[in-house]
Amino acid sequence: MSISNASIVEIEERLGKVVLTLDPIDKLVDEIHVDLARLASRDDKDAGHGGEAEDDEDHLVSTKYVEVSSLALQLKNDVKQLKRVLDANPHAGGRQGGWYHASSSVARRPSIEMETPLDVSEDSLEDSDLAALSLESLDGKLRPCLLCLAAFPAGVEAIKKRLLLHWWIGEGFVESIDAAKKCFGELVYGGFLQPALHREHCREVHYCRVNPSVRPRLVDAARNAGFLVFDEEDNPVQSTRRICLRGNERRHEVAGVRGGANETRGGRRRRRRRNDDDDDGKLLTIYNINQQYVRLDRVGGKPATKSLAVLQLGRWRTSVKEHHVELAAGADVLKRAFMCKNLRYLSLRGISLIESLPESIGNLRELVVLDLRACHNLENLPASVGALSRLEYIDVSECLLDAMPEELRCLSNLEVLKGFVVGRAQSKVNPCRLADLASMPRLRKLKLCTGKHCTVAGDDELRHLEQCENLRSLTIVWGTFKGVTSMIALPAKLEKLDLQRTPMDVLLQFIQPSTSASLRKLYIRGGRLRAMTGGAACWKNVEILRVRFLKNLECEWRDLQISFPNVMVVENWGCDKLASWPCNHLGVWKRGETVTRSATSFVGVCYGMRSGTDLPSPTEVVELYKSNNIRLMRLYYPNHQVLSALCGTGIGIILGVGDNRVLESLAYDQAAATNWVRTNVQAYSPGVTVQYIAVGNEVPAGVNMRFILPAMRNIERALSSAGLGKIKVSTVVTQTILAKSYPPSIGVFHQDAQPYIKSIVQFLAVTDAPLLANVHPYYAYQYEGGHNIAISYALFTSPGTVVKDGSYSYQNLFDAMVDALYAALERADGENVRIVVAESGWPWSGMMAATVENARTYYQNLINHVGKGTPKRPGAPLQTYLYSMFDEDSKRFGLFCHDKKALHSIAFS
């Protein structure tokens, strides 16, 4: 249908009025950016030196400002595009020269040739000189900082902010960490960088990624400026000034010389001219992108040049399957590296087989940043490290050090020190002590570790922390559960305290609020802590409290509020006895937010064992989980199609090893267990969230159980070797493993299971893994034929107590069955072992009392109930998996039909 000229004019007139209305918003956006920049500048005044994301959360870019900025930029860009459309028609709005003459505040822009006034082509949009996303609009400091991002491959999930800051400092783009943070903030505000890996307890940006719409232009700008050289796939390779080491370096070396297939002739001329003009092409940076066996001799001895400022040979990714990085001809590589006397940033992070550093490291007198984190074979630091007078940042965390060289005390400019080892068992030399750190006036961030064999990290040593007057952030990691018997005083200006693997039982035996008046953040992760409140102690200035993996910690929410009256954010994760805290499904409570305990955090659905062409595809099933807000899944065997579909969804799973017949091979062959883990777990990590591995499903009580524990141990060893030790290993039992279950308090394991189950329970207790149990009140009801068990007792609809068992009252059969298992666990010395209900359901057809209404009633009441715990374990949500997603042949327990329609109207949240 054609449109008349009159209609077009009318449309343009209306659009012109809209733009005139929106034009003040265009100016307001600019004002917003000015205000945000001022805010960032104000926050940066108090910022310390950058560090690990876990350790540095104070003065970064808040995501709420990022959201405001992004929305404002989008609106600004839409207004600008609308202006350009109307500018293209000089008759728009019935005014000579176009609509913009109606407002003297709007500058005239050149018109664009178009066939139809309202048809804006994609090419026009891509060529738009939007100020917010224009690389040309960046000043001399921001532009090279942004160009560094072109070195990272497309599609990278996240880049740690600290790595960027250190690179910029190394090359001299910025003079200080504060200036680097300001640049980072401006790049985020401008839309060039996007926040990544957001953490619920914190609103700050610790990780970023390049805006996908910006990266193509970013690569072109870096190529044309001669900043980097790219191959035909836009991957950075070797260039005159900056070398990016890649696994297939030789193939790209030739492509790099050509500058890539997509580079224009003018771009090549500009690059050659730029390379010729830039300090005679001196080498500034070598950055290891993905090379596992690093050789510097392949680049013609250039590391020996005196101009090299940045040498990043270690790992930079936040997560990667190929963790191993090694120096080929390691001694020669280090010798070449330490010849670079103007080096400002050196990272050997995560490189294996480095046992020591040569004394020649003392030649690096210009070094500002030294990152040796996770060099797991590094046993000592040379004394010459004391000669690095300009050093501001050093990280030796996760190394094998058992002492720090005495000369470390000479580093008067040091601001961040991570991995400081307090003493060692036997020392032939006098190591650096905590008292020596008082001579570092600029030290703001300290992470200290007590070595596993340390005997001198006692109270007297820790008391010297008080002398570090300017310390703002302190992390203490205990390598042993010995050595703390009395309280210490904290530095007067300390704002953040992170305690890991705490050896004390009571927090107030170690520190008192009166000695930490400035403390705003308190983190406690792992260890023996049982109590953190008591008496009149009041942490009135603490605003953020995080407790993680403290299985012994007990604290009532009301007591927490009394001891921490001004806390704004609380995180509780992996603390079994704190289930009553009103945190959301991510374990976070925020003041002012109403928290509804959603069942999605502890109710899942079994995928089922049946497969067939009449069932939806794995991708469709996973989407069905997501659309119904089902966040947990049980897989009875490793279905690789399902695992692939689960990648990146965040759905937690119980993964079964498969048929019980595989247990014998897993039990007697460690290689078989290792291969199983490699194929079915490691291959999908970290994209798939595996919570538990189920080794065996309802293995009958008796001799067949002999394979369970050896198989569990082999799987657990394989997981640990693969760096997946957080995944718990268990087995699935059913009610038939009990010899007695009524009343629940007399629950005891069957004598045929006794030779095996106690050892299994001990394994679960030691590894902090739950017992997985299939709990089906329906089968108990069916077995009794409906005579001795009322259906209301099985369906959670009893109006009052049905079974009185001592001090415990039972109103439903489900609780009684679970508590009978808890009683049996206690008799097997597993009083601290928790239960996860791996299967529970009610049929809707084909069996006794199997109706759609009964099934719906059971499932909904079960979902509503399990968050309350059981009479024996009140207030502790019981993770439960409904059986099942679809019908299993003759078992009509399905929640959904094969066409993905719900059989029951069930609310999961």
N, C-alpha and C positions, 0 to 999 in steps of 0.2 A: 504494500500500500504506500503510495507516494504522499509526501507531506508538502503542503503549499508553502510558498515563500512567506506568506502572512503568518502561518503557524510557526515557522522557524523564527521569525522576528519576535513573535510573542514569547516563545520559549527563551530566546536570548535576553529579552527584557527582564523576564522573571529571574533568570540566572544572574543577571547583572545586579539586581536588587539583593539577591542572596549574598553575593560576593561582597557588596558594600557593607552588609551587616557583619559578615565574617572577617572583614579586613582588620578591625581592631583586635580580633583574636590573634591574627598573624603577629601583631606587635606584642600582644600579651605573652605569646610563647617565648619571644626573645627575652622578655623581662623575667619569665620563669627560669630560663637558663642562667641568666645573670644571678638571680637569687640562689639557685642551686650551687652555682660555682662559689658564691660567697660562703654558703653553708659548708661546702667541702673544705674551703680554705680555713674556715674557723675551726672545724673539727681537726684538721691536720696540724694545727698549732700544738696540740697536746699529744700528737701521735708519736709512738716509739718506733724503733726500727722494725721493719717487716720481718715476719717469721712464718712458721708453719700456720696453715689455715686454722688448725686446731688451737693454736697458741695466740693468734693475732686476730682479735675480733672487735677491737675497740673503735678504730677510726677509719673504717672502710666505707664503701658506698652502700647506702641503705637501699633495699629493693623498693621501698615505697616511693623514693624519689625517682628510681628508674622507671617505675610504672607511670608516674606523672609525666616524666620526660618523654617516654615513648608515645603515650597517647597524644601529648601536645604536638610532638613532631609529626605524627600521622595527620592530625588535623591541619597543621601548618602546610604540609605537603599537598593535602587535598585542596586547600584554598589556592595554593600556587598553581596547581594544574588547572583548576577551574578558571583562574585568571588567564592562563595561556590560551585556553580554548576560546575564550571570549575576545582576547586580543587578536585572534586570527581573523576576525570578521570586523572590519571598520564600521559596519552599520549596526552592530549589536546595540540594543537598547534605544535605537532611533536617534543616536547622537553621533555627530560627525567625529570620526577618529576613534570611536569605540567607547565602551562604558567607563573606562578609567578616567575620562576627562571630568566625570562628575565628582571626583575626589582628588584634590590637589596633592594629597599626602601619598598617593600611589605613583611610583615611578613608571614611566613608559618603557615597555619592553618590545623588542622587535617581533613582528608578526611571523606566523608559521604557515607555510603553504599547506592547505588541506582541501580535500575534495568536498567534505561535509563539515560544517562548523563544529558538530558534536562528536566527530570521529577522531579520537586521539589514538594514534598507532602505538604499539608496544615500543617501537624504536624511539619514538619521541619521548616516551616515559623514561627509557633507559638513558637517553642522552640529556635528560633534565639536569640543570645545574642547581640541584637543590642544595641550599646553603648548609643544611643540617648534615647531609651525607656527602659533601664535596671534599675530596681530599685536598683540592687546591686551596680550600679556605683555611686549612690548618696552619698554625704558625710554625716557625722553624724548629721548635722543640717537640711539638706534638707529632709532626709528620714523620720523622724518623722512628719515633716510638711506635707509631702505628705500623710502619712498614716492616718492623720486626715480626709482626704477626703473620706476614705472608710466608714465613719460613715453615710454619706448621701445616701439616697436610690438611686438605679439605675434609670436612666431616669429623674432625676431632671433637670428642664430646666435651672435654673441659681442659683448660690450661690454668695451672695454678698462678694466681696473681703474683706471688713472691718471685717466681722465675722471671717474669717479665720485668719486675722492678730491678732485680739484680742485673739483668742484661742491660737495661738502660743505664744503670750506674756504671757498669763495666765499660760501655762504649763512650761514656761521657755525655750522653744526651741530657742527663740531669746531674746535678751536683750532689744531691742528698736524697735520702729515702723519703723525706717529706715532699720534695719536689716530684719524685717518682709517683707517689700516691696521688698527688694532685693531677698529674697527667693521666693516670689510670682513670680517675674519676671523671675527667673531662671526656675521655674517649667513650666511657659508658654513657654519660649524659648525652653525648652527641649521636648515639645509636650505632657507632662503629663496633662496639663490643656488647655482647649480651651476657647477663648473669647465667651461671650454670651451677648445677649440683647444690641447689638451695637446701639449707638445713632448717628444720622446723623451729629449733630453739633460738635461732639467730636470724635477724633480718638483714644481715650484711652480706656483701658479695665477696666471696673468697676465691671463686673460680669463674672463668669467663670463656666464651667462645667468640669467634669472629662472626659478625652478622653475615649470614649466607648471601644476602643480596649485595653485600659490600665486597666480599672476597674477590670476585672476578676483577673488579676495578682496582682492588688493592694489589693484586698480582701484577696487573698491567702497569700500575704506577711504580711498583718496586722494580719491574723489569726495565721500564723506560728510563728510570732514574739511575740505573746501574747499581741499585742497592743490593739486589740479588739476581742470580741467573737461574732460569727455569728450563726444564726439559719440555718436550712436546705435550706432556700431560700436566703441565703447570706445577711440577714438583721442583722444589729448590735443589740445586746441585752446586758444584764448585764454581767459584768466581774469583775474581782478583782480590776482592776485599773480604768476602765472607764465604766460608766453606761450610756446606751442610753435608754431613756424613750420612750416607744411606747404605742400606744392606747391599744393593746392586749398584754400587758406586761407579764401576768401570763403564757400564753401559750408558750411564747418564753423563759421563765425563765429556763425551763427544757432543751429546745433545746440548750440554750446558754451554759449550763454546759457541754453538750456533744460536743460542738464546731461545730456542723453542720454535716450533713450527708456526705458532700463532703470532709471533712477534712481527710487527710491521717493519718495513724498510726504514721509515723515519724513526721508529723506536730503536732499531739497532744503531742508527747514527747517533741518536741521543745518548744511548747507553755507552757507546765507544767514547763519545765526547766527555760524558760524565766520568767514566773510569779514568780517562787520561787526566782529568782535572783534579781528581780526589786524592791528594797526598801521594801522587805518583803510584797509585794503586797499591798502597801498603795494606798488608793483611791485618784485619782488626779482630775477626771473630771466626772461631771454629765451633760449630754446633752439631752435636750428634743427634740426628733425627731418629734413626732406627738401626744403626750399625751395632751388631752384637760383639764382634771381635774388632776392636778399634786399633787401627794402625795409622800412625801419623807420617810414616815414611812414604806413603802413597801420594802424598801431596807435595812431594819434592822438597822436603825439609823446611817448608815454610813455618812450622811452629817455632823454629829457632829465631825467627825474626824478632827484632826488638819492638816492633809496632803492635804485636798481638796483645789485645786487651781482654778478650773474652774467650775462655776455653771451657766449654760445656761438653764433657765427654761422657757423663753419666746419664742416668735415666731422668726423664722429665714428665713422662705420662703418669696420670693418676692411677690408671689400672691398665695392665697389659699382660697377655698370657706369657709371652717370652720375657721373663724377668731377667734372665741371665745376660749380663754385659761383662766383657772381659777385655783387658788390654793385651793385644797380641804383642809379644816381646815387651812385656810390661815395664821392665827396668829402663829400656831404651825410650819408651814413651814418656815416662816420668822425667827422665834426664832431659829430653827435648823440651818438655813442658816447663821445667824449672829454669830453663835458659831464657825464658821470656820475661825479662826484668820489668817490663811495663804492664804486666798482667794485672788486671784489677778484679776479675771475677774468674774463679777456678772451681769447677764442680766435677768431682769424681763420684757423685752420688750413686750408690747401689752397685758399684763395680766390684766384681768378685776377685779373689786371689791377691788383693793388695794387702800384704802383711805389715809393711812399714813404708815410711816415706823417707827419701834421702835427705840428708842435712842441707842439701842445696836448695831446699824450699825456702831457706832464709834469704835467698837472693831476691825473692819477690817482694821488694820493699814497697811497691805501689799497691799491693793486694788489699782489696777492701772486703771481699766476700770469699770465704773458703767453705765449700759444702762437701763434707765427707760422710754424710748420713748414709747408714745402711751399707757401709763397706765392712761386711761381716767378718772379714779376715784380718782387719787392721788391728794390730796388737799394741802399737805404741806410736806416740807423736815425738818427733825429734826435738831436741832442746832448741834448735835454731828457729822454731816457730815463734820464739820470743822476740825475734828480730823483725817481725812483720808489724812495724810500728803504726801503719795506717789501717790495720785490720779492724773492721767494725762488726763483722758477722762471722761466726764459726759454728758449724754444726757437726758434731761427731757422735750423734745419737746412733744407737743400734750397732756400735762397733764393739770389738773385743777388748777395748782398753780397760786396764785395771788401775790406772792412775793417770794423772795429768802432769806434764813436765813442770818443774818449778819455775821455769822461765816464762810461763804463761802470765805470771803476775806483771810482766813488763808491758802488756798490751793495754796501754792507758786509754786508747780510743775505742776499745771494745764496747759495743752496745748490746749485742746478742750473743749469748754463749749457751749452746745446747749440747747435752751429753757430758757435762762435767762429772767426772767420776770421783766420788768421795773416798779416798784412801784405797788400800789394798791389803791383802792378808800379810804378805811379806814384801818388804820394800828395801832394796839395796841403796836407793837414792831417796832424797827428800822430795816428795811430790808436792805439787801445788795444793794448798788447803783452802777451805772456804774463807778463812781469815784473810788470806791474800787477796781475795776478790774485793775487799774493802778499798784497795788501792786503785780500783777501776772506777773513776768518778762518773763515767757515762753509762755504766752497765744498767740496762733497763729490763732485760729479759734473761732469765736464767732457768735452764732445765738441768737438774742434777740427778745423778743415778747412784745408788749404792750398789756396788758390784756384787755378784752372786757369791763371791768368796771373800767379801769385804768384812773385816772385823774391827775397823777403826772408824766406821761411820756412825758413831754413837751420838749420844745427846750433846756431849761437849763440842763436837764438830758442828752439829746443826745449829747450835746456839749462836754461832758466828754470823748466821744469816742476818741478824739484826743490824750488823754493821754496814750492810749494803744499803746505804741510805737512799739511793735513787732508784732502787729496784721497783718496777711496776708489776712485773709478771713473774711468778715462780711456779715451776713444776718440779715435783719430787717423785721419782720412780724408785721404789724399793726392789732390789734384786734378791732380798732375803727377808724373812719375817722375824728378824732379830734386830735388836739395837735401839729400840725406842722405849724408854721407861719413864720419861718425865717431859714436861712441857717445854716449848720453845717460844721465843718472842719473834714476831715477824717484823720485817722492815716497816718503818713508819708510813711510807708512801705506797705500799703494796696494794694493788687494785685487783689482782687476779691470783688465785691459788688453786693449783691442780695437783691432787694427790692420787697416785696410782699404785696399785698393789699394796694398800695400806696394811701395815702389820699390827696396828693397834685395834683394840676392840671398841674403845669409846673415844670419839673425836675429842671430847673435852679433856682427855688425858694428855693430848698432844698440843693443842692450841686452845686459847681462850679468846672470846670476842673482844675482851678488853685490850688485847695486844694487837688487834687487827682492825682498828677503827676505820681505816680507809678502804677496806676490802669490799669490793662490789660483786665479784664473781667467785664462786666456790664450786669446784668440780672434784668429784671423788669417783674413781673408776677402779673396780676390782679390789680384792683384799678381804680382810677378816672383820671389817667394821660391823658392829652390831647395834651401836647407838650413836646418835649425833645430836640429840637434844637432852635436856635435863636441867633441873634446878632453875635458877633465875638467869641462866646464860641467854643472852639476846644478841643476835647478829643483826643489828638494826640497819646496817648499811648494805647488806648483801641484796642485790637485785636479781641475780641469776644463779640458780642452784641446779646442778646436774649431778645425779647419782646413777651410776651404770654398773651392772654386773656385780651387785653386792647381795648375794643370795642370803646372807645372814642378817642384813640390816632390817630392824624393826622400828617403825615410827608411825604413830597415828597422825593423820592429817591435821587434826586440831592442835597437836603438840608442835607440829612443824610451823603452823601459822603463828604460834606464840613465840617460838624461838627465832623465826625469820619474818617479822611483822611487815616488812616492806618489800618482800620478794615479789618480782614482777613476772618472772618466768621460771618454771620448774620442769625439769626433764627427769623422768623415771624410766629406765630401760634395763630389762634383765634383772630386776629386783623382785624376787618371787613373793616376798612378804609385804610388799607395798601396793598390793593390788587395789586397796581401798582408796588410794589417792585419785582424785578426780581428773586424771589426765586423759587426753584424747587418744585415738587409736595409734598415734605416733609416739605416745608416751610424753606428751607435752601439755602443761597447763599454763595458761596466760591470764594474768589478772584482768578482769573485766570481760572475759569471754565466757559464754555459757557453754559448758561441755556436756554433750550427750554421749553417754557410754554406748557407742555403736557396736552392735553385734558383729559387724564386719571385721573387727580386730581379732575375734576369737572364734568365729564360726565359718567353716569352709564346707566344701562339697566334694565328695569322691567322684573322680572322673568316670570310674567304672572300668571293668576288665574286658567288656565286650567291644569288638570293633566290627564294622560291616559297612557295606555300601549304602545301607539305608540310614546311617547316622550322619550328622553334619560333619564336615571336615574339621580337623584339629583347629585350624584358624578360626572357623566359625564358632566352635565350642568355646575357645578362649575369649572371643568377642562376647559370647553369651555370658560368661563369667563377669567380664568387665561391665557390660551393660546392666547387669543385676547387682553390681557392687559386691560381688563375691571375691574376697581377697585371699582366700586360702583354697588349696586343691590337694587332693590325695591322688597320686599316680601309683597304681599297683605294680607297674613295671616300667622300664625306661622306653617310652615311646618317643623316638627322636623327632617325629613330626610335631608332637605336642610340645616337646621341649623347645624346639625352634620357634613355635608360635608364642611361647611364654616369654621369650627374650624381651627385656625392657618393660614388661608389664608391671613388675613389682609384686606379682602374685606369689605368695609363699607356698611351698609345696612339701608334702611328705613324699619321698621317692622310694618305692619298693625295689628290692634287687631283682624281683621276678619270681618265677616258680620256686617253690621250696626245694626242688631238686638241685638247684645251683648252689645250695648252702655248703655241700660237701667240698666242692672245688674251691669255694671262697675260704673255707676253713683251713684247708690243708695246703693251699698254694697262694703265697703272698703275691706272686706275680699276677695271678688271676684277679685278685682283689685290686691290685694297683691298676691293671688294665681296665677293670670295670669302672673304677673311679675316673680314670683318664678319659674313657670313652663317653661316659654318661653324666659326669658331673663337671670335671675340669674343662671339657670341651665347650660347655655352655656357661661357664663362669666368666665374668660376674653378672652376665645378663639375666640369668635365671636364679631366682632366690630359693635355694634349697635350704629348708630348715632342718629336716630330719631325714635320715636314711633308715628305712625299715628292713632289717635283715630277718627275713622269715615272717610269714603271715599265718597265725593260728596253728603253729606247729603243735601236734598233739602231745600231751604230757607223756613223757617216757623217753625211751632211748633215742628217738629221733631228735630230741633237743640237744644232743651232744655236739651238734655242728654249730649251734647258734652263737655261743660265746666266742669260739675261735674265729668264726667268720666276722663277727662284730669287731673284734680286735684288729683283724687284718684290714678291714675297711677303714677303721679309725686311723690306723697307721698310714694308710695310703692317703687319706684326706690330709693328715698333718704334713706329710711329705710334700703334698701339692699346695701347701699354704692355705688349705681350706679347713683348718682346725675348728672353726666356729660352727661348722655343721655337726649336729649331734647324731650319734648312731644308737639305734634302739631296735626292739623287736615288737611284734604285734601279738598280743595274747587275747583270749576270749574268756568268758566267765567259766568255762569248763576247766580252766586251770586251777580253780578253787575246789578244795574238798568240802569246805563249809562256807556259806555266805549269808545264812540267816540265823540270828539277827546279824546285821553288818559288822558289829564289833568283834565277832568270833571268826571273821574271815581268815582263812589259812590256805596256803598253796597245797595242792594234791601231793600225796606222798610219792607218786611217780615222777613229779616235777622237782621234788626236793633236791635230788643230787645235782641239779643244773641251775635251778632258778636263783638260789642264793648268790652264786657267783655272778650271775647276770645282773642281779640287783646291785651288788657291790660295784660292778663296772659302771652301771648307770649313776650311782652315787658319786663315784670318783670323777666321772666325766661331766657331771651335772646335766645328764640327759634324762628325759622323761620315759616312763613306761607307756607304750602305745597300747591301747585297749579298745577292742570292739565291744561296745555296750549296747545291747538290743533288748530293751524291756519287752518288745513285742514277742520275741521268742520265748521269754520266761512266761509271759501270759499265755501263749499258744501251748506251751508244754503242760501247763496246769489245766488246760482245757477250759479256762474261764471260770473254774470252780473256786480256787483258793486265792486268786488275785482279781480284785475288781478292776474293770477296764478303766475306771476313773483314776485309779492309782497308777496305771500304766500311761495314761494320757495327760497327766499333770492337771487333772480337773477335780481332784478330791477337795472337798470343802475344808477339811481339817486334817489333823494328824492321824495317820493310819498305823504306823509302827512306832512304838516308843522303845528306844534302845538306850537304857541308862539316861544320860543327860541329853541324848540326841533324839530329836523328833523328826520323823520322816513322813512327808506328805505326798511323795511320788516315788515310784520304783527305781527310776534312773539314779537318784541320789543314793539310794540304798545299795545298788549294784556297784557304783563307783566307790563308796565308802568301804564296802566289803573288800575291794581290791586294795584300798589304802591300809586297811587293817592287816591284810596279808603282807603287804610291803613292810609294815612296821615290825612284824614278827620275823621278817627276813633281814632285819637291820637296815631297812631302807626308809626310815621315817622322814628323810629329807627328799626322797624321790617323788616327783610330781607325776601326774597322769595326764596324758592327752588322749581324748576319746577319738580314735581313728575312724570310727564307723558307728552310726546309729541311725535307725530309720523305722518306717512303718509302711507296709504295703497298702496300695490303694485298690487292688483287685486280685481275685483268684485264690485267696487264702482266708482263713478264719478271721472275722472282724476286720477284714480288709475292705475299707470303703474310702472314697475320695474325702469324705468329711473327716473320718478318723485320721487319715494320713495328714490332712491339712492341719487338724488340731494338734497332732503330735509334733509336727515340724515347727509350727509357729510357737507353741508353748516351750519347746526345747530351745529355740533361738532366744526367746525372752528370758529363759531361766538360767542358762549356763554362765551368764555374767555374774551371778550371785554366789557361785561356789556351791559347796555341799555342806551339810551340817558339820562334818569333820574338818573341812577346810573352808570356813565361811569367808566371803568377801574376795576369794581368789578366783578370778574368771577361769573357767575350764575350757580350754581350746577343744572344739568339737567339730567333727566332720560329718555332714549329713550323707546318708547313703540312699540314692546316688543320683547323679545328673540325669541318667536315662535308665529305662528298664533293662534288666539283665536277663534276657531270655524269659524263663518262667518266673523270675523274681520281679514282681511289679512294684518296685520301690522308687521309680523314677520321679524326679521333680519336673522334668520337661518332656514333651513329646519329641519324636524324631524330626518334626518340622519346626522345632525350637519354641513352640508355644508352651506356656506354663500350664502344668496340670493343676496347680494349686495357687491360690492368691496369697503368696507368702511375702512378708516384708523382711528383708535382710538387714535393714538399718532404720 
